[in-house]
Amino acid sequence: MTVSGFTIHFVSRFVTMSSSKKRKISSKTLKEKYEAIKKLESGCANKNVAADYDVSPSTLSTWLKSKDKIVKAFEGGTSSKTQKLKPCGNENLERALYT
């Protein structure tokens, strides 16, 4: 049931409401994270940058906490399509894939 932009779910005896505009879960590339960090550093508002990249402001805060890792990986030549910064268990494999 939808009432003025909200979807109402009836669960047992409880009624819950959720906004009908949910954000899809998506992973951002290293390049997108780097660009977002640079926009924040240049003075753009957190809310505007979050809207540009379709992420929540708390996600941007998490990226800022990991800023050193993201900047180092991006400027160090890690593939810009990389989404996670977890190291590979095999250094030779890592070099072969990304260099």
C-alpha positions as CSV (number, residue, x, y, z in Angstrom):
1,M,0.0,0.0,0.0
2,T,1.4,3.4,-0.9
3,V,0.4,6.6,0.8
4,S,1.9,10.0,-0.3
5,G,5.2,8.6,-1.5
6,F,5.7,6.1,1.3
7,T,5.2,2.4,1.1
8,I,3.5,0.9,4.1
9,H,4.3,-2.7,5.0
10,F,2.1,-4.6,7.3
11,V,4.1,-7.1,9.3
12,S,2.1,-9.0,11.8
13,R,0.5,-6.4,14.1
14,F,3.2,-3.7,13.3
15,V,3.2,-1.2,10.6
16,T,6.5,0.0,9.1
17,M,7.0,2.8,6.6
18,S,9.8,3.1,4.1
19,S,10.6,5.7,1.5
20,S,9.7,4.6,-2.0
21,K,13.0,6.0,-3.3
22,K,15.7,3.6,-2.2
23,R,19.2,3.8,-3.4
24,K,20.5,0.8,-5.3
25,I,23.5,-0.9,-3.7
26,S,26.6,-0.3,-6.0
27,S,30.3,-0.4,-5.7
28,K,32.3,2.7,-6.7
29,T,35.6,2.4,-8.4
30,L,38.8,3.7,-7.0
31,K,38.7,6.5,-9.5
32,E,35.3,7.6,-8.4
33,K,36.3,7.6,-4.7
34,Y,39.4,9.6,-5.5
35,E,37.4,12.2,-7.5
36,A,34.9,12.5,-4.7
37,I,37.6,13.0,-2.1
38,K,39.2,15.7,-4.3
39,K,35.8,17.5,-4.6
40,L,35.4,17.4,-0.8
41,E,38.9,18.8,-0.4
42,S,38.2,21.6,-2.8
43,G,35.3,22.8,-0.7
44,C,32.2,21.2,-2.2
45,A,29.5,20.4,0.3
46,N,29.3,16.8,1.5
47,K,25.6,16.7,0.6
48,N,26.2,17.8,-3.0
49,V,29.1,15.3,-3.5
50,A,27.0,12.5,-2.1
51,A,24.2,13.3,-4.5
52,D,26.7,13.5,-7.5
53,Y,28.0,10.0,-6.7
54,D,24.7,8.5,-5.5
55,V,26.0,7.5,-2.1
56,S,25.1,8.5,1.4
57,P,27.0,11.2,3.3
58,S,28.2,8.5,5.8
59,T,29.8,6.6,2.9
60,L,31.8,9.8,2.0
61,S,32.9,10.0,5.6
62,T,34.1,6.4,5.4
63,W,36.0,7.3,2.2
64,L,37.6,10.3,4.0
65,K,38.8,8.0,6.8
66,S,40.5,5.8,4.2
67,K,41.7,8.8,2.2
68,D,45.4,8.0,2.6
69,K,44.9,4.5,1.3
70,I,42.7,5.6,-1.6
71,V,45.0,8.4,-2.7
72,K,48.1,6.3,-2.4
73,A,46.5,3.4,-4.4
74,F,45.2,5.7,-7.1
75,E,48.3,7.8,-7.5
76,G,50.5,4.7,-7.2
77,G,49.1,3.2,-10.3
78,T,46.6,0.7,-9.0
79,S,43.9,0.1,-11.7
80,S,41.3,2.8,-11.5
81,K,38.6,0.1,-11.9
82,T,39.6,-1.5,-8.6
83,Q,36.8,-1.3,-6.0
84,K,38.4,-2.8,-2.9
85,L,41.8,-2.2,-1.5
86,K,42.5,-5.6,0.0
87,P,46.0,-6.9,-0.8
88,C,46.4,-10.0,-2.8
89,G,48.0,-13.0,-1.1
90,N,50.4,-13.5,-4.0
91,E,52.6,-10.5,-4.9
92,N,53.6,-11.9,-8.3
93,L,50.0,-12.3,-9.3
94,E,49.2,-8.8,-8.1
95,R,52.1,-7.3,-10.2
96,A,51.1,-9.4,-13.3
97,L,47.5,-8.3,-13.1
98,Y,48.0,-4.6,-12.5
99,T,51.2,-3.6,-14.3
